[in-house]
Amino acid sequence: MSKVQLASGPGPRGNPSRHPSSRGKHFLSDKVERFTESVIREMTRQAMLYGAVNLAQGFPDFSAPAEVKIAAQQAVAGDVNQYAITWGAKNLRNAIARQMGVWQGLTLDPEKEITVCCGSTEAMISTLLAVSNAGDEVIVFEPFYENYGPDAVLSGARPRFVKLRPPKDNGGEWTFDEKELRRAFDKHTKAIILNTPNNPTGKVFTRAELELIRDLCLEFDVLAITDEIYEHILYDGTEHISMAALDGMRERTVTINGMSKTYSVTGWRVGWAVAPEKITNAIRKVHDFLTVGAPAPLQEAGAAALGLSPEYYAKLAEGYRARRDHLMPALTAAGFKCFRPRGAYYVMTDISAFGFKDDVSFAKHLVRDIGVATVPGSSFYNDPRDGAQQVRFAFCKKPETLDEAARRLTRLRRH
Ligand SMILES: Cc1ncc(COP(=O)(O)O)c(C=O)c1O
C-alpha cells in the first residue's frame, strides 16, 4: 500500500548483498524507503492483467474536446516542437490569468505569478520542495489523494493529518472537527494542503469552512496550497470557491490546477501553480531543474482549451452528474453504501455488507473474480485501518463502461 512511514529515522534496511563489490553498500535513499508505489496506478495494471473494467484510476475513457485536439495537432504541424519558456508558454499563462479573473475574480500577473508544470502533480511537488524545510509540518485532510503523503516526505516536511468524517446518512456531507483542525496548527506548521472539490470523498468545501481555515492560516502564519483540479466538476448546486479569492489569502496561497480533468487529457501532463511573485520564483527554480518544462505543443492546446465557451463547462459538469447518477444506484443495488459526491468524479463506498476482513482483500476479489477494478480505501489514509471498510470507484467513464461494471457487480455476494 502507498503508506508513508512517519518516523524520521532511516527506513528499514535489507540484508547487505553477499556479492563482494556491493558489501555494506546501501544504494537507496532513506526517503524512498518511507513510501511505496502508487496503489491507484497499481490497480490500473491489475485491471489490465485481469481484463477488468477499470473504475480505479481517474482517467476518462472517452474523447477530449475536438477543438483542443485540433489545437494540439496544429501546434505540432506548426513546429512548436522546442522547449517552451521554462515557466510556461506565454499564451497559456495569459489564458490562465484571464480565466482566473473570470472564474474567481482574481487579477494575476502572468509574467510573475504563474508556473506551468508537467501536470498538477509536478506543480504540487515543486511547490512543496520550494517551501519546505526539514522539521516543517504540512497539514493534510484525510482521506487524501495519495500523492500528498510521498510529496511531503520527498520535500522533507512532516504530514499532519486531520480527519474528514463520512456522513451518517446518504445525503449528508463529509465534515471535520474544528477543534481537531485547530490542534493541528502550531509553530511548526508551514502549510495546509487543501483539495476542493475533493478526491476521494467528493466533498466541496463550503465558504464557511474555507473561512475557518483562512482564519487559522492568518493566525498561525501558514501557507495554503490548494489543489483545485476538479473545480469545474460540481453537482447539486455546489459552488467552487478558490482559497486565494478569500480576503487575506491572496498573498499566502498557492493554487494548483491543470488540464487533465477539465479537458479529459490526463496523459498530456500540463498543469500549473499560481502564487505570489516571491513564492513563484522559488517554484520556478525547482520546476526548471526538475523537468525544464511541460510539452510545448500541448501548452498551446491548453491556451485554446481555456478559451472554450461557458457551455463547455456546464456540459462537462452535467455529463459527470449523469454518470454519478448512473453508477450510484448500481453500487447500492450490489450492496455498497455510497457517500454521495458533490464534486469531482469519484464515489467513496462502505463495504461492510460484504464481510471482508479488509479493503485490500475485497479489492483483489473484485478485480480478479468479479472483473471490476477499484482503489482500496486504505490508500487514502495514513493508518490503513481507517480505510479498511472502504473502496473508491471512479465514474469518469462511458455509459457502456458503467453498464458493464454494473452487470459484473451483480455477481457480488453479501455476507
Ligand atoms: C486531487 C488530484 N490532484 C492531482 C491529480 C493529478 O493531476 P495531473 O494529471 O494534473 O498531474 C489527481 C489525479 O487523479 C487528483 O485526483
The ligand as a Gaussian input file, in Angstrom:
#p B3LYP/6-31G(d) Opt

LIG

0 1
 C       -6.692000      15.652000      -6.397000
 C       -5.817000      15.355000      -7.563000
 N       -4.781000      16.135000      -7.811000
 C       -3.960000      15.908000      -8.849000
 C       -4.174000      14.837000      -9.705000
 C       -3.234000      14.612000     -10.840000
 O       -3.357000      15.630000     -11.754000
 P       -2.370000      15.829000     -13.009000
 O       -2.790000      14.850000     -14.053000
 O       -2.587000      17.255000     -13.420000
 O       -0.974000      15.586000     -12.538000
 C       -5.252000      13.985000      -9.476000
 C       -5.475000      12.819000     -10.354000
 O       -6.214000      11.926000     -10.069000
 C       -6.096000      14.262000      -8.384000
 O       -7.145000      13.484000      -8.123000

